[in-house]
Amino acid sequence: MYLWRHRATALPFFLVAVGYTVCWTAVCSLLALFAEAYGNDILLHLNVANFLPSIPLQLLTVPWHDTPGADAPPGAERWLWARLLVGLAGCGASSGVLAALAAPPLPASPAVLLAATAVQGACGGVALGASYALAALAASSAPTFALTVGYVASGPLVLLLEVAQRLGPQPTAGQVYALFALSAAGTLAGTVAAASLHARQRGWRAPYALDARRARSPLPYEGASQGGNPKPGEAAALLIPVMRRASSGSADSSDSAAWARSVQLPCVRAAPRGRGGSPAAATAPSGWAANQGLMRALAPAASSLALNVGTSVLVFPYFTYVESSGLLGALLPQALFGVRVVADIVGRLLPISPLLASRQRLVAASVAKLGAALLFLVHIALGRARPWWRSDVAALLFVAGFWTASGLLSAAAYVGAQAWAPPGSGGRAGGFMALAFQVACLVALLAAEAGQEAARALLVASGLPFV
């Protein structure tokens, strides 16, 4: 397995991602409890509170995400490490506060719970942006891949604890405290991993660019005739099976070539200080011009990520509105949440089809997923209006397929961003992708809010209840 071969660098980043997501996952796992106390709208309000505060922070800090080198801002890399550690520390502190607020009996008003969630979201957003920027500076894509998997890996951890405790829709205070104790432990593990990685960062960053002819893929269908595996640090991210196409001058062909280079060549962006920079680095644009070029290069990957993540976030707040056919009853929202987190991980671990190496096809796949999301919302509406339409099994199967596709497209977008980013912009590319992720989440949540208000007005006008 690719991550196991690169475990020395992948495992710390995996733990870092778990550290800044596990608290929010614990909050989401209590959606049945919160919906019972505050109504079905509470999940949407919690999501907005989680994602909204991180957007200004991402906008302020993206320009710092330059690759450390001769022309990088002084202390840029130290600033990234500081952001990561401070963000993780804030997530750990939020776990204790949220445990006290989420344990029954709940406060009469959700305002304090929403405020604590906003603080947790801000800290998590700070850590997320810094982690992707740092991962983009590594000699391979293993850290980036580990972050994408770790981002959703906290879900199964929370689910295992819920199953072990037999946690139902009305948990006890002790069960809630145990849940957030796991959250704090996960954040502590991520903080320790980040600190240890910072202490030995010279070990996971290649000291200088390697000869591309020696960096061949060890995959059997890519370099089997060459014999032997490349030395550690010389091979790039082997996330997906990539088949080379004959050069035809088409857009798809150039996309596939860039994709193939991203999984064959080390993602080393700059020579060490004192050895001199490359001619490309000397003539590379800087400032706003460089950022414009980067945004144009990343537009397909960022658009695909935004559509993919946005549709997932759009659907998620409606889990509490899915009417049960009677098979699972009040446990249906929790079951949907559990299937969601497992399917997301499965999707991120699947081999990515070479078809997604094309910019156009990657975006088209995310657009198709938007259509599937709208169909699911129609299914929810029909289930609330027509009892014979309800089906717990159908809802679970849809969520499984939908979030498997979500995980697969997320991994493909991050790999594409690394392949299509201009040389020397890996750190900023990671920051822009993190910003696209956060903005997409917020826009989707606002769309979900507007959709709920429109549905409420329509049903009230029709004389039907909207609960």
C-alpha positions in Angstrom: 0.0 0.0 0.0 1.3 3.4 -1.0 0.8 5.1 2.4 2.4 2.2 4.2 5.5 2.5 2.0 5.7 6.2 2.9 4.5 5.8 6.5 7.4 7.8 8.0 5.9 11.0 6.4 2.3 9.9 5.7 1.4 8.8 9.3 2.2 12.2 10.9 0.1 14.1 8.4 -2.7 11.5 8.7 -2.8 12.1 12.5 -2.7 15.8 12.0 -5.8 15.7 9.8 -7.6 13.4 12.3 -6.6 15.9 15.0 -8.4 18.9 13.5 -11.5 17.0 12.3 -12.3 14.6 15.1 -14.0 17.3 17.3 -16.3 18.4 14.5 -17.1 14.8 13.7 -18.1 14.2 17.3 -20.5 17.1 17.1 -22.0 15.8 13.9 -22.5 12.4 15.4 -24.9 13.9 18.0 -27.2 15.3 15.3 -30.2 13.2 16.5 -29.8 14.6 20.0 -29.5 18.2 18.8 -32.4 17.9 16.4 -34.6 16.6 19.2 -33.7 19.6 21.4 -33.5 22.4 18.9 -35.3 21.2 15.7 -34.1 20.0 12.4 -32.5 23.3 11.4 -29.8 22.9 14.1 -27.5 20.8 11.9 -27.5 23.4 9.2 -26.8 26.1 11.7 -23.9 24.1 13.2 -22.4 23.6 9.8 -22.5 27.3 9.0 -21.0 28.1 12.4 -18.2 25.6 11.7 -17.2 26.8 8.3 -17.9 30.6 8.2 -15.2 31.8 10.6 -12.4 30.0 8.7 -13.0 31.9 5.4 -11.4 35.3 6.4 -8.5 33.5 8.0 -7.8 31.5 4.8 -8.0 34.7 2.8 -5.5 36.4 5.0 -3.0 33.6 5.1 -3.0 32.1 1.6 -0.3 34.7 0.3 2.1 33.2 2.9 2.0 29.8 1.3 5.1 30.3 -0.9 7.7 27.5 -1.1 10.6 28.3 1.2 13.5 29.4 -0.9 15.6 32.3 -1.8 12.7 34.6 -2.7 10.2 33.4 0.0 9.0 35.7 2.7 11.2 35.5 5.8 9.8 33.0 8.3 7.1 31.8 5.9 7.6 28.2 6.8 7.8 28.9 10.5 4.5 30.8 10.2 2.9 27.7 8.7 4.1 25.5 11.5 2.9 28.0 14.1 -0.5 28.1 12.5 -0.8 24.4 12.4 0.2 23.9 16.1 -2.0 26.8 17.3 -5.0 25.5 15.3 -4.6 22.0 16.8 -4.3 23.4 20.3 -7.5 25.4 19.7 -9.3 22.3 18.5 -8.2 20.4 21.7 -9.5 23.1 23.9 -12.8 23.3 22.0 -13.4 19.6 22.7 -13.6 20.2 26.4 -16.0 23.2 26.0 -18.2 21.3 23.5 -18.4 18.3 25.8 -19.8 20.4 28.6 -22.3 22.0 26.3 -23.4 18.8 24.5 -23.9 16.7 27.6 -27.5 16.4 28.7 -29.3 18.4 29.9 -28.7 20.7 26.9 -28.9 24.5 27.2 -32.3 26.0 26.5 -30.8 28.0 23.6 -28.3 26.7 21.0 -26.5 30.1 20.9 -23.6 29.1 23.2 -23.2 25.7 21.4 -23.1 27.5 18.0 -20.5 30.0 19.4 -18.3 27.2 20.7 -18.6 25.4 17.3 -17.6 28.6 15.5 -14.4 28.8 17.6 -13.7 25.1 16.9 -14.3 25.7 13.1 -11.9 28.7 13.1 -9.2 26.7 14.7 -9.8 23.7 12.4 -9.7 26.0 9.4 -6.4 27.5 10.4 -4.9 24.0 10.9 -6.4 22.7 7.6 -4.9 25.4 5.4 -1.5 25.2 7.0 -1.4 21.4 6.8 -2.1 21.3 3.1 0.5 24.1 2.4 3.1 22.1 4.3 2.2 18.8 2.7 2.7 20.4 -0.7 6.4 21.1 0.1 7.2 17.5 0.6 9.2 15.4 -1.8 6.2 13.2 -2.7 2.5 13.4 -2.6 2.2 11.0 0.3 1.5 13.7 2.8 -1.2 15.3 0.7 -2.8 11.9 0.2 -2.5 11.1 3.9 -4.3 14.4 4.7 -7.2 13.6 2.4 -7.7 10.2 4.1 -7.1 11.5 7.6 -9.7 14.2 7.0 -12.5 11.6 7.0 -10.8 8.9 9.1 -12.1 10.4 12.4 -15.6 9.3 11.4 -15.0 5.6 11.8 -13.2 6.3 15.1 -16.2 8.1 16.5 -18.5 5.4 15.1 -16.6 2.6 16.8 -16.9 4.4 20.1 -20.6 5.0 19.6 -21.1 1.3 18.8 -19.0 0.2 21.8 -21.1 2.5 24.1 -24.4 1.5 22.3 -25.0 5.2 21.9 -28.5 5.9 20.8 -30.4 9.1 19.8 -30.6 10.1 23.5 -27.1 9.5 25.0 -26.3 10.0 28.6 -23.9 12.7 29.9 -21.2 10.1 30.5 -21.4 8.8 26.9 -21.1 12.4 25.6 -18.0 13.0 27.8 -16.4 9.8 26.6 -17.1 10.8 23.0 -15.3 14.1 23.4 -12.5 12.5 25.4 -11.8 10.5 22.3 -11.9 13.8 20.4 -9.3 15.4 22.7 -7.1 12.3 22.5 -7.2 12.4 18.7 -6.3 16.1 18.7 -3.4 15.5 21.1 -2.1 12.7 18.8 -2.2 15.1 15.9 -0.4 17.8 17.9 2.3 15.5 18.9 2.7 14.2 15.4 2.9 17.8 14.1 5.5 18.7 16.7 7.6 15.7 16.0 7.4 16.2 12.2 8.5 19.8 12.6 11.5 18.7 14.6 12.6 16.3 11.8 11.3 18.2 8.8 14.6 17.9 7.0 14.0 14.2 6.8 10.7 14.5 4.8 11.8 17.3 2.4 14.2 16.3 -0.3 17.3 18.5 -0.1 17.4 19.3 -3.8 15.8 18.4 -7.1 16.6 14.9 -8.4 17.5 13.7 -11.9 14.1 13.0 -13.5 15.5 10.1 -15.4 16.1 8.2 -12.1 12.6 8.9 -10.7 10.6 6.2 -12.4 7.3 4.7 -11.2 7.7 1.2 -9.6 4.2 0.3 -10.7 4.4 -2.9 -12.8 2.6 -1.4 -15.9 4.6 1.8 -15.8 8.2 0.8 -15.3 8.4 -3.0 -15.1 11.1 -3.2 -17.7 13.5 -0.9 -15.9 14.0 -3.2 -12.9 14.3 -2.1 -9.3 12.5 0.5 -7.2 13.6 4.1 -6.9 15.3 5.2 -3.7 13.2 6.7 -0.9 12.3 10.3 -1.8 12.9 9.9 -5.5 9.5 8.5 -6.5 6.5 10.8 -6.5 3.0 10.1 -5.4 1.8 6.7 -6.7 -1.8 7.4 -5.9 -3.3 6.1 -9.0 -2.6 3.8 -12.0 -1.7 6.2 -14.8 -1.5 5.0 -18.4 0.5 7.2 -20.8 -1.2 8.3 -23.9 0.5 9.1 -27.2 1.1 12.8 -27.6 -1.7 14.2 -29.8 -1.5 17.9 -28.8 -5.0 17.8 -27.4 -6.0 19.2 -24.1 -6.8 15.8 -22.7 -3.3 14.5 -23.8 -1.5 17.4 -22.1 -3.6 16.9 -19.0 -2.7 13.3 -18.8 1.0 14.1 -19.4 1.0 16.5 -16.5 -0.9 14.0 -14.4 1.7 11.3 -15.2 4.5 13.6 -14.3 2.9 14.3 -11.0 3.0 10.7 -10.1 6.5 10.1 -11.5 8.6 13.0 -10.5 9.4 14.3 -7.0 7.4 17.3 -6.0 10.5 19.3 -5.0 10.0 22.9 -5.6 13.3 24.7 -4.8 17.0 24.1 -4.3 18.4 24.7 -0.8 19.7 28.1 0.1 23.3 28.5 -0.7 23.3 26.2 -3.8 21.8 28.7 -6.2 18.4 28.7 -7.8 17.3 27.2 -11.1 16.9 29.5 -14.1 13.2 28.8 -14.0 13.0 30.0 -10.5 15.0 33.2 -11.4 12.5 34.1 -14.1 9.3 32.9 -12.4 6.7 35.6 -11.9 6.0 36.8 -8.4 3.4 38.6 -6.5 -0.1 39.1 -7.9 0.9 37.9 -11.4 2.1 34.6 -9.9 -1.1 34.2 -8.0 -3.2 34.9 -11.1 -1.3 32.3 -13.0 -1.7 29.8 -10.2 -5.4 30.4 -9.9 -5.8 29.9 -13.7 -3.8 26.7 -13.5 -5.8 25.4 -10.5 -9.2 26.5 -11.8 -10.3 23.0 -13.0 -9.1 21.2 -9.9 -10.5 23.9 -7.6 -13.8 24.0 -9.5 -14.2 20.3 -9.3 -13.3 20.3 -5.6 -15.8 23.1 -4.9 -18.6 21.4 -6.8 -17.9 18.0 -5.2 -17.6 19.2 -1.6 -20.4 21.7 -2.1 -22.9 19.0 -3.2 -21.9 16.8 -0.3 -22.3 19.6 2.2 -25.6 20.6 0.6 -27.0 17.1 1.1 -25.7 16.5 4.6 -27.9 18.9 6.6 -31.0 17.2 5.2 -30.2 13.9 6.9 -32.5 14.8 9.7 -35.4 15.4 7.2 -35.2 11.9 5.7 -38.4 10.1 6.8 -37.9 6.5 7.9 -40.0 3.7 6.5 -39.9 2.1 9.9 -36.9 -0.1 9.5 -34.5 2.1 11.5 -36.8 4.7 12.9 -35.1 7.4 14.9 -31.7 5.8 14.3 -31.9 6.6 10.5 -30.0 9.9 10.7 -27.2 8.3 12.7 -27.1 5.3 10.2 -26.8 7.7 7.3 -24.0 9.6 9.0 -22.1 6.3 9.6 -22.5 5.1 6.0 -21.4 8.6 4.9 -18.1 8.6 6.7 -17.2 5.0 5.8 -18.0 5.5 2.1 -16.0 8.7 2.0 -12.9 6.9 3.2 -13.5 4.0 0.7 -13.7 6.5 -2.1 -10.5 8.2 -1.2 -8.7 4.9 -1.1 -10.0 3.6 -4.5 -7.6 3.8 -7.5 -8.4 6.9 -9.4 -9.5 6.3 -13.0 -7.1 7.8 -15.7 -10.2 9.3 -17.2 -10.2 11.8 -14.3 -6.7 13.0 -15.4 -8.5 15.3 -17.9 -9.5 18.7 -16.6 -12.8 18.7 -18.5 -13.8 15.2 -17.3 -12.9 15.9 -13.7 -15.2 19.0 -13.7 -17.9 17.1 -15.6 -17.9 14.3 -13.0 -18.5 16.8 -10.2 -21.3 18.4 -12.2 -22.9 15.0 -12.6 -22.7 14.6 -8.8 -24.6 17.9 -8.4 -27.4 16.3 -10.4 -27.4 13.3 -8.1 -27.7 15.6 -5.1 -30.7 17.3 -6.5 -32.4 13.9 -7.1 -31.8 13.0 -3.5 -33.4 16.2 -2.3 -36.4 15.3 -4.5 -36.5 11.9 -2.9 -36.6 13.4 0.5 -39.4 15.8 -0.4 -41.4 12.9 -1.9 -40.8 10.8 1.2 -42.2 13.5 3.4 -45.3 14.0 1.2 -45.9 10.3 0.3 -45.4 7.7 3.0 -45.3 4.9 0.5 -42.2 6.4 -1.2 -40.1 6.1 2.0 -37.3 3.6 2.0 -34.5 3.4 4.6 -32.5 1.0 2.3 -32.7 3.3 -0.7 -31.5 6.2 1.4 -28.6 4.2 2.8 -27.6 2.9 -0.7 -27.7 6.4 -2.2 -25.6 7.9 0.6 -23.0 5.0 0.2 -22.7 5.6 -3.5 -22.8 9.4 -3.3 -20.0 9.7 -0.7 -17.9 7.0 -2.3 -17.9 9.3 -5.4 -17.2 12.3 -3.2 -14.1 10.7 -1.7 -12.8 9.6 -5.1 -13.4 13.0 -6.7 -11.7 14.8 -3.8 -8.6 12.7 -4.1 -8.6 13.3 -7.9 -8.9 17.1 -7.5 -6.0 17.3 -5.0 -3.8 15.1 -7.3 -4.8 17.2 -10.3 -3.9 20.4 -8.4 -0.4 19.1 -7.7 0.0 18.1 -11.3 -1.2 21.3 -12.9 0.3 23.9 -10.4 3.2 25.9 -11.9 6.7 25.0 -10.6 7.6 26.6 -7.3 4.0 27.2 -6.2 3.2 24.0 -4.3 2.7 25.7 -1.0 0.4 28.3 -2.4 -1.5 25.7 -4.4 -2.2 23.8 -1.2 -3.5 27.0 0.4 -5.7 27.9 -2.5 -7.2 24.4 -2.6 -8.0 24.6 1.2 -9.6 28.0 0.6 -11.7 26.6 -2.3 -12.8 23.8 0.1 -13.9 26.1 2.8 -15.7 28.6 0.5 -17.5 25.7 -1.2 -18.7 24.4 2.2 -20.0 27.8 3.2 -21.8 28.5 -0.2 -23.4 25.1 -0.1 -24.6 25.6 3.4 -26.1 29.0 2.5 -27.8 27.3 -0.4 -29.2 24.6 1.9 -30.5 27.4 4.2 -32.2 29.1 1.3 -33.6 25.7 0.2 -35.1 25.0 3.6 -36.7 28.4 3.8 -38.2 28.0 0.3 -39.5 24.6 1.2 -41.0 25.9 4.4 -42.7 28.8 2.7 -44.1 26.4 0.0 -45.4 23.9 2.5 -47.0 26.6 4.7 -48.7 28.1 1.7 -50.0 24.6 0.8 -51.2 24.0 4.3 -48.7 21.1 5.0 -46.5 20.9 8.0 -42.7 21.5 7.8 -41.0 20.0 10.8 
